Amino acid sequence: MALVFVGFFVVPLLLILMVSTWDYNEYEILPAFTLANYAALFEGCGSPDGTCVTLLTYLSTIKFSLIVWFVTLVLGFAVAYYLAFCVQTLRWQIFLFVLCTVPFWTSNVIRMIAWIPLLGRNGLINQTLVSLGLIDEPIEWLLFSEFSVVLAFVHLYTMFMIVPIFNSMARIDKRLLEAARDAGATGWQTLRYVVIPLSKTGMVIGSIFVLTIVMGDFVTVGVMGGQQIASVGKMIQVQTSYLQFPLAAANAIALLLIVLMMIWGLTRIVDIRKEL
């Protein structure tokens, strides 16, 4: 297994790191050591207008990731809590849990495209609001906007938050909740001092899943953003399409380091290895 890990994970990362230090032109990749690709990450930051395009793209991607992380954490925790503590029979728990996985039986792209007839300028939502007289003109920001990108992310990846949180909650001894109620704790106090501390492992694992996926996603941003919203994943995809592999590799390494720092910060909250 160590050889598999080295062959399929470590070696590809080392190759990407090596290519990120190479030079390139319009026609070929030049295996000559240079740090210009990493310097390009801060290109324009020292200019009078201060247009750090690449750096601003990273900040935009981090913003999307944090918004999606917060929304999926709230939704995932609520759904997992309902499945673990409000549904009494194991049969219904399994049925509802499987029901949550139904959207995953189709392609991500199809699930994203399904939002277009609803959110478009002439979509169902706008037509309904106009017909009811609630708005005079169709709402433009429902589709091909930051809102639609966040909505698609939440739709696609909330399940990655539900599963680990539910797994942690399912391990909680129900007698602890009864003891908290017998001691006079309110529902919110039980949630704060019993359920949340014992669900930290699942919350952290789910957060790692969501943050790592959203940080590198470019398909969702392209489809739901109408090719108008920038992200690091989209930027890397464009660079590879123009055969700028060293620059794309440098951005991939930078993105990897940012994601690793996020994961490191999350693992400071709880020792996942100890909890599991």
Buried (B, 14 or more C-beta within 10 A) or exposed (E): EEEEEEEEEEEEEEEBBEBBBBBBEEEEBEEEEBEBBBEBBEBBEEEEEEEBEBBBBBEBBBEBBEBBBEBBBEBBBEBBBBBBBEBEEEEEBEEEBEEBEEBEEEEBEEBBEEBBEBBBEEBEBBEEBBEEEEEEEBBEEBBBBBBBBBBBBBBBBBBBBBBBBBBBBEEBEEEEBEEBBEEEBEEEEBBEEBBEEBBBBBBBBBBBBBBBBBBBBBBBBBBBBEEEBBBBBBBBBBBBEEBBBBBBBBBBBBBBEBBEEBBEEBBEEBEBEEBE
